[in-house]
Amino acid sequence: MMAEDRILRVRSLLDSVRAEGRTALTAPEGKVIADAYGIAVPGEELATDVDEAVAFAARFGGPVVMKIVSPDILHKTDAGGVIVGVEGSADVRAAFHTIVDNARAYDPAARISGVQVQELLPKGQEVIVGAVTDPTFGKVVAFGLGGVLVEVLKDVTFRLAPVKPDEALSMLDSIRSAEILRGVRGQAGVDRWAVAEQIRRVSELVADFPEIAEVDLNPVIATAEGAVAADIRVILADSQPPPRRKYSRDEILASMRRLMQPRSVAVIGASNEQGKIGNSVMRNLVDGGFAGDIHPVNPKADDILGRKAYKSVTDVPGEVDVAVFAIPAKFVASALEEVGRKKIPNAVLIPSGFAETGEHELQAEIVTIAERYGVRLLGPNIYGYYSTWQDLCATFCTPYDVKGGVALTSQSGGIGMAILGFARTTKTGVSAIVGLGNKSDLDEDDLLTWFGEDPNTQCIAMHLEDLKDGRAFVEAARATVPKKPVVVLKAGRTAAGAKAAGSHTGALAGDDAVYDDILRQAGVIRAPGLNDMLEYARALPVLPAPKGDNVVIITGAGGSGVLLSDAVTDNGLSLMEIPPDLDEAFRAFIPPFGAAGNPVDITGGEPPSTYEATIRLGLEDPRIHALVLGYWHTIVTPPMVFAELTARVVAEFRERGIEKPVVASLAGDVEVEEACQYLFERGVVAYPYTTEKPVAVLGAKYRWAREAGVLGGGT
């Protein structure tokens, strides 16, 4: 069927369903859609009386499945409206009456269209293919093990719809039970392309018809010969969300450039009074050394911190790039009107008292004003932002001026301050720290678009509780990840979104399940916790990209070696199988009671020369792609001696053009802390008292390298 014809056919059907005031399609209506989109379903007919049921069953010539057809009964099995394996006219008659009687008992008011008589499919692997409308990402297609256990096992994976054929095929390998589909214990594997085609066609359907809220093919019977949907359920949405205003990439970059690299900043609500937010913002801007113009705005002052104050922002001379608001929420709208008339492109809204406190109308008002004048809003309800390379500290919190390559954003002020403290303690250089708060306008995809192009940013880390437009985020992430890593800490792992679902797929599409798969599809690195996000952000720019999968552990402690091996496996990395010649080369440097292989255990009592010789060999051999070092504090090789020799050897090979990621775990007394800092500053990611953290960072680097195309195997 031609694309235009099938769309017209389905459109006509959906319009008729809507005209009847229904949102759930009947099984025969579902078959019309399936046929239009080439979704494989068994032969079936709608019997309106018992004689038709007998005739249809005889035509199929074998056991059949009989199901109630009612626009008012969504869950047929719950109503006792499904009987499987019916054969022979007497049994067909009995099943027909039983199904109708059960349906009437279940819902006496339900309209009954008849009984569906369907070919009984051969036994095979039951899987589920479906689609839901996610509030963040829009149309999302799902795949997993199906049948009655689908909601128990919850072994399901998600992708943005529509999917390409190779994306659909990748979903079969993304569930925990993927091996079952390939065939186990002598069982034949399923026809993978047939299953993938069912996924692709469902994704195409929901992409073509936004009003379709949910689709369920459950179960799909997958065999070595094909994949056929035994049941199709289609549910329409009650309403469509209003479209979000879109900005082009050039528009985003233009406004973000003036926000992050301003020449002139106005502070609305600037104050001479200590303890006021307007005073703190002014002090940070002035004391931070911002080289541009700083214009205080306060109708009750002539001079603030030695600078001329203006009654209104419209009185400020020349162009202004950013207006920072430090006034109560109730005054923001009128001041924003003045910002709009002044043609200031960015408003940084520090005040709280908007949607986060239930004042949704007040927030909607400022968004409307901003859109009318073309002003981009950062906030409200934020701590402000830092743009260190511009010496810009537009915040009422403590200043931070250590320049570096890490851009950090947070939706929460408290998390923002945790970021600040971590950066100071670890001496992490940052390019920016940005608060997002309520995200009335500017959000993560705007920042990603900017930081992706910013030459001062090498890594982006984002704490978020939600995404306003998941698809825009995915688009921005996909454009950024090939150039630099993006780390995301997504808070909130509830399945609240599944509560009101009308299908199995909808019940499975909990918030976190969809986020997890879609973020992975976008190529970002998802951090399990706040400290992980910050450590990934600090460490990833330090490590060079790996050129292969072979990881070798060199350790002075056997116990650390075992734990490091576990961590390598847990992080999806590959311990290299050491070939005989390399094994012999390592053995030349370690005592007889040590152990080569992988981990290479040099034992704890060895002098610095043993550490140095084995590390040199690990860097020299081109078959080794990454090193994990396990150090054990001894007086024979003190921590700083180990740190200095390791840093020296790594630097020497770097000068020769040999760069490999090297991470280290240091076990010992407190001196190992200084040694780790020394190594970190010299390109070796090192942590005291943990075997998990350095390998987790290495795993994150590998995940980014695969997604960026630096290493094979991206998803």
N, C-alpha and C positions, 0 to 999 in steps of 0.2 A: 504494500500500500504506500502511495506517495505521501511524503511528509505533510503536504497541505491537506490531502484528503483525510488522513487520520486525525489531524488536528481539528478539522471541521466536524468529523464524526464524534469525537470525544467532546468537543465543545457543545454540540447539540445535546448530547446525553447529559452533561453536567448542568446545562441550563434547564433541562426538564426536571432534573432532581431538585434543583433550587426552587423551581416554580411550585413544586409540591411541598416546599418548606422542610425538606429533608437535608441532612448532612451525611448520612451513611448510605452507601450504595448497596443494593442487593447483590447476591452472588451472580445472577445472570447479567446484571449491569456491569459487574466487575469483569465478566468474561468478554463483554463488548470492548472494554478498554484493553484487556489483555490481547485480544485478537488484533486490535488496531496497532498496538506497539510490539507485536511479535513476541509477547511473553507466553512461553509454552505452558498450556494448561491441558488437562485431560478432556476427552469428549464428555459432553454433558447436555442434559435437556431439562426444561422446567415442566414438571407434571402438575397439572391443575386438578387432576382427580386420580383415583386409584387405577383406573384402566389405562390411562396414559402412562403411569409409572410402570405398570407391567409391560406395556409395549416397548417403552424406551429401554428397560432393563434387558428385554429379550434381544433388542437390536444390538446392544453392546456385547452380548454373547458370553457373559461370565459374571463373576461377583461384581457388585456395584456398591458405591457409597451413596447413602441417601441423607439429605440435609434439608432442614426447614428453610424456607425463603420468606423472610418478613422484613419490611423496612424498619420495624420497631424492635427487632431482636438482633442485637449486635453480636453477642457472644452465644453462638448456636449450641456449643457443647454444654455450657452452663444450663441451658434451657432443656437439655435432653433431646436436642433437635438434630443429632447426628447418629447414624447407625452405619457401621462399616462391615463390608463382606456379606451383603445380602444377595442371595441367589435363589432362583426359582420363583414362580409366580405367587405361590402361597405366602412365602416369606416376604416378598415385595409388598403384597397387600397388607400383611400384618405390620410391617415396618412403617408403611405410609400412615396407617391409622395411629400407631404408637407415637410417631413424631408429631403429628398434628395435635393429638391429645396432650402430649407433654408441653407443647408450645402454648396451648390455650390455658393449661394449668399454670404455666410460668408467668404469662401475662395475658389475662383474659381480654384486655383491650387491644392487643396486638393485631395488626392487619396481616393476614396470611395470604401470600401470593401463590403458594403451592409448595411442592417438594422437589428439590433438585436431585436428579438421578445422574450419577457421575461414574465414569469408568474407574475401577479400582486399580490404582497404580501398583507396579511390582515393588517388592521390598527394596529399600536402598537406604542411603544415609539421609536422614532428615536434617535439613538446614533451613534457616530463615533468611529471607531477603526482604528488606523493607525500606521505608523512607519516612522521615518526620520533618516537621518544621521547627527547627531549633530557634529559640528567641534571640540567640547571639549570632549564629552562623547561617540562618535561613535553612534552605533545603539540604538535608543531610541523608545520605544513603547508608544502610546498615547491613551487615552480614554476620552470621554466626551459626552455631549449632541450633537446630530447630526442634519442633515437636513439643511434647508436653513439658519437657525439662528446660525449655528455653529461659524462662524467668528464674529458674533455680540456679542453673549453671552460669547464666549471664556472660557467656563466652562470645562476646560480640565486638565487632570493630566498626568504625564510622569513617566516612569520607564526605567531603563537600560534593554536592551534586551540581551538574552532571559529572560523571567520571569517564575518563578515557578507558579503552579496553585494557591497557596495561595496569592502570590504577585499579580497575575492578579485579583483575587477576591477583594483584598484590594483596587484596583483602583476604584471599583464601589462606595466605601465609601469615596473616597478622593476628589470628586467633590462637589461643593456647592449645587448642586441639587440632592444629593444622595437620599433624601427622596422620590423623584418622582419615582425612580426605585423600591422602596419598595411598591408603591401603595398609592395613595391619593384619598380622596373623593369617596370612593367606588370602585375605579379602582383597578384591580388586579396588583400585582407587576410583574416584569419581571422574567424570568428564569435566575437567577444570574449566575449559573454555565455555562449555554449555552453562555452567554455574555463573561464570563471569558475565556471560551475555544476559542472564536474568538480572544481575545486578545493574549492568549498564542500561538496560532498557527501562527498568524502574526509575533509575536516576534521570533518564531522559524525559520520562513522563512527568515527574514532579517539577523538573526545570521548565517544561513547556506550559504547565498549568499551576501557577502559584497558589490558586485557591484550594488545591489538594493539600490537606494538612498531614495526612498519614496514609501510608500504603503498607499492607502486610501480605507477603507471600509466605504462609506458614501452615504446614510445612511445604518446602520444596523437596521433592524426592530426587536425590542425586544418585545416579548410577554410572557405570562405565560407559553407558550408551547415551546419556543425556541428563537433563534436569527439567522436571516438570512441576509446576506449582499446583499442589492439591487444593489449595484454597487461596482466594484473593479477597482482601478487604480494603476498601477505599473509603476514606472519611474526608469530608470537605471542611474547610475552616469556617468559623462563624463570621469572621471579618478579616480584613487585611490591615497590617500596621501602616501608619502613614510613612511615606518615603522620607528618608533622611537627606538633608541637604548635602550635596557632594561638592568637593573642591578638587580641581585638577592638581596634578603633581606640581606643575609650575606655580599655581596659586599657593599651594602649601609651602613650597620652598621659599617663595617670595616673602610671605608673612613670617615664617619661622626664622629666616635670615635676619629680619629686623628685630625679632624677639630675642634671639640668641646672640646677635652681634649689633646691639643698638648703638646709635651715636647720641641719643638724647632720651632721657627717662624723666617722666613726671611722677611725683608721689602725691596722690590725692588723699588728703588727710594727714599730711606731714605735720609734725609737732615738735616743739621745744621741750615738752614735758617728758621727763624720764618715766619709763613704765608704760608709755603709750606705744602701741604697735607702730604708729606713724613716726615716732621718734626712733625706734629700733631700726626700721627700714632705712631711714635717712642716714643714721650713723653707719650702718653696714655699707651703704653705697659710698659714702664719703670716705670712711676709714679703709674700705677695701681697695681704694685707689682707682675706681672707675674713671677712665680718662674722658668720657663723654660728658655732656651737659646733664646736670641734675637740677630739676625744677620742682621745688616744694609748692604744693597748692593747699592753701588754707585761708578762708575768707576772714579769719580773725587775727592774722599775723602778717607783719611786714617783712620779717627776717627770720629764717629758721636755719640754725647751725651756720650762720654767716652767709647764707645765700638768700637772695631776694625771693620772697614768697608772693604768689599770685592768688587773687581772689577766686579765679576760675581757671580751669585748664585752657579755656578758649583765649585767655589773656597771655598765655605763654608764647614768646616769640619763636618763629621758625617752625620747622617740622619736629614732631615728637614721634619716636618709634614705639615706645611702651608707656602705658599709664598703669602704675601700681596703685591699687585701691587699698587704703587702710582706714576705711570709714565703716560705720554700722550698716548692716544689710539694708535697712529701710531707706537709706540715702543713695544706694548704689544706682538704681534705675535712672534717677535724674542726672547724676554725675556722668553716667554712661552716655546719655543723650548728648552731653557736652563733648565727651570724647569722640563720639561719632561725628558731630559737626566740625570738630577740629581735624577730622580725617586721620586720627591715630589708629594704626592697624591692629594693635594688640592691647588688651586689657588684662592685667594680672589681678585676679580677685581673691585677696586674702580673706575677707570677711566670711564668717560662718553665719548660719541662720537662714539657709535656703532649703533645698530638697532634703538634706540630711536631717532636718528638724521637722519635716512635714510641710514646709513652705514651698510646695511645688508650683503654685501660681506665681509666686514672686520670682522663682528661678525661670519659669517660662517667659515672664515679662522681660527679663534682661536678655534672654536668648533672642526674643523677637526684636528688641531694640538693636542688638549687635548685628543680627542678620540684615536689618534694614540699612545699616550704615556700612556693612562690610567689615566690622570689627571682630577679630578672633578673640575668644575668651579662654583664659587659662584659669581653671577653678570653676566655681568659688570653693571656699572652705579648704584653703591650702596654706602651707608655710612659706610659699613663694618659690624662688628658684635661684640657682647658682650657675653662672656661666664663667668658669674660672679663667679661660683664656682671654676673656675680656675684662678680667678683674671685677666682675659684676656679682655682687651679693645682694639680691633683691629679696630679702627675707627678714623676718623678725627674730629668727633663731641665730645660733652661734655662727660666726663666719667660718669659711673654709676656703683656702687659697692654694692648695697643693695641686699644681697642674699635672695632668696625665691623660691617659687614653680611655678611661672608663666613664661612660655615661650611665647614670643611675636615675630611675624614676620610681615614684611610689604613689599609690592612690591614697595612702594614709599618712598623716603627719607624724604619728608615732613611729611608723616604719621609716619614714624619712630621716628622723633623728637617729634611729638605730644605724642607718646607712652612714650618717655623718660621723658617729662615734667609731664605727668600724673603720672607716676610711682614715680617720686620724690615728687610731691605734696601730693600724697595719701600714701606715704611711702610703696608702693607695692614692696615686695621682688620678684626679678626675677631670673630665672635660665639662661635665655638667651634672647637677643634681636638680631634678624638677619634681615639684608636687603637682598632682593632677586632681585630687579632691573629688568633687562631684562630676567632673568631666562634662560640664554643660555644653562644651564645644570641642576644644582641643583635646585629643586623647592619644592613645598609644600609637595609632597608625600615623598621625601627624608627626609625632616625635621620631618614630622609626624612619620615616621618609627623610627627615632632616639629618638625623645622626648617621644614616646610611651614606650620606654624601659628605658629612663633616670630616675633613682631613685630620682633625684633632682627636677623633673618636676611633678607637680600635675594637671596643667591645661594648655592648649595650645590655644592661640588666634592668628588668622591669618587674616591680611588684604590682599585681593587679588583683582586684576582687571580681571584676567582670570586664567584659568588652562591650562597648556600645555597638560596634559594627564589626563582627568577627570576620566577615569576608574582606573588609578593607584592611584589617590587621594582617590577615593571611597574605594578601597581595603585597603589602608593604614589607612583610617579613621575607617573602620569597625574593623580593628585589634586593634585600639587604644581606641575607645570609651568605650568598656567594662572596661577599666582600668582607664580612666581619661577623663574629658570633653574636647571637641574640639569646640571652638567658631570661627565662620567665619564671617567676614564682606566682603561681595561681592559687590564691587563698579560697577556701570554701570547697570542700569535697563532698557536699551533700548531693542527694539525688532528688531534690525538691521538684525538679522539672518533670519527673515521671508520675506524679501523683494523680493527675487528671487525664491520663492517657486513655485513648479509646482503642488502642491496638497493642499487640505484644511488642512491636518495635518501639512504640511510644513509651511503654512501661520500662523498657531497657535503656532509653536515652536519657539517663540521669545527667545532670549538669557536668559532673567531673568526667564521666565516661566519654562524652562527646569532646569536651575540652582536651582531654589527654590525647585522643587520636588526631584531632584537627591541628593541635599545636605541633605534634610530631610531623604531620603532613606539611605544615608550614616550614619545617626545618629548624624550628627553635629548640633550644635545650631547656627542658623543664626541670627546675630545681625542686627537690623535695622539701626544702625548708629555707628559712631566711638566711641562716649562716651559709648554707650551700650556695645560694644565689650569690652572696657577696664574695665567697671564696672563688667561685667559678669566674666571676667578673674580674677579680684581682689577678687570677692565675692564668686565664686563657691567653691574654696578650703576651704573657711571659714565655709561653711554650711555643717552639716552632711547630709547624704542621708535620705530622708523621707522613712518611712516604710508603708505608706498608704496615702489615698487621702483626709482625713478629715482635712480641714483647719479651724481654729477658729480665729476670729478677736476679740481682746480685746482693747478697745479704751476709752480714756478720753474725746473725742469730737465726738458728733453725726455726724457732717458734715464730719469729717475725716472717720468715719465708713462707710458712704455711698460711699465715693470715693474709699476707700479701697475695699469695696464689688464689685464695678464696676471693679476695677483692677484685682481682683481675677477671675471674670468671663472672662475678656478680655484676661487673660493669660492661659485660659484653666484649671483653678483649680476649686476645688469643696468646696463650703462652707458647712461645716458639719451641718446636721440637728440635733440640740441639743435634746437628749432624756430628758424626764421629770426629771429623777433623777439628771442629770448633770445640767439642768436648775435650779433646786432647790438649788443645791450646789453653783452655781454662785450667785444666788440671796441672799444667806446668807452673802455675802461680799459687796454688793452694796446697795446704798440708795434706798428707795422706789420709788423715781422719776427717778432712772436709769432704764435700760432695759437689761434683759437677752436675751436669744435667741442668734442669731449670725448675726451681731456683738453683743458682750457683751459690753454694754455702761455703764461704771462705773461713768460717768460724770466728769467734769473738776475740781471740787472743792475738790476732795478726797485726803486724805493724802497718803504718801508713802505706808502705810500698806495695803491699798486697792489694789494698783498696785501689791504689792508683793503677797498678798493672791490669787488674780485671776491668776497671772502668774504661781504660784506654782500649782494651781489646773489644769491649762492647761498642765503643764508638767507632773503632776502626773497621770492624767487619760489616760489609754492606748488607749482609743478610739480616742483621739486627736493625729494627726500626725504632725501638723505644726502650729506655732503661728505667727500671724501678729499683731504687737502692734502699736497702734496709741496713741502717747503721745502729750499732750497739755501743753505748758509751763505755770505754775502758781507759785506763791510764796509759795503756800502750799506744792507743790512737785517740787522743782527746777530741771532743766535739769540734772545736775550731780548727784543729789540724785537719780533720776529715773535711770540713766545709771549705777550707782554703784550697786543699789539693783537688777536691772535686770541681770547684769553680774554675781553678786554673786550667785543669785538663779540658773542661767543656769549652772554655774561652779559646784555648789553643786550637781545638778542632773547628770551632766556629770560624776562626781566622783562615783555616784551610778550606773553608767552604763546606764542612761536614756539620750539619745541624740536625740533631735528633731531640725529641722531647725526653727530658730526664726529670724524674720526680723522686723524692726521697722521703723516707720515714725514719725519724730519729728517736730512738728510745734511750733514755738516760736521765741524769740529774738535770737541774735547771739550766745548766750551761748549754743544753741543746737548743734552748729557745733562741739565744743569740746566734747560734750556728745556723738555725733555720732562716732567720732574718737575713743573715749574710748571704746565704745561698739564693734566697728569693730575689734579692737585689741584683744578682748576677746570672739570672736566667735559669736557675734550678728551682722548681717548685718543691718546697720542703716544709714538713709539718712535724712538730714534736708530739709524742705520746699517742700517735694514731697511725694505724696501717691503712685505714679505710679512706681517709680524706685525700691523700696524694693520688691514689689510684682512681678515686671518683673524679678528680680533676682531669686526670689523663683520659678517662673514659669520655668525659664531656668534650675534650679536645678532639678525640677520635670521632664522636658523633657529629661535631661541627664539620670536620674535614670531609666526612662522607657526604653530608648534605651540601657542602659547598663545591663538591666535585673535585676536591683536592685528592681524595682517596676514593676508590670504587665502593659501591654498595649503598648509595643514598636511596631513600624511599621516595 
